[in-house]
């Protein structure tokens, strides 16, 4: 089964993306990894992309909520 974007990644995206204009995510902390993957990406490369985005989201969330 393919990895899905985590709740953390989805929440960070929702907080930084302007759905009306499909833009304004330049300041999003996930932007470096989250750029839209290639349309011809394989299932494996899409899974690897989701894993990288999810890992970065976890790091961002941990930095925002130190214990």
Secondary structure, DSSP 8 states (H G I E B T S, - for coil): ------HHHHHHHHHH-BTTTTB--TT-TTHHHHS---TT--HHHHHHHHHHHHHHHHHHHHHHT--
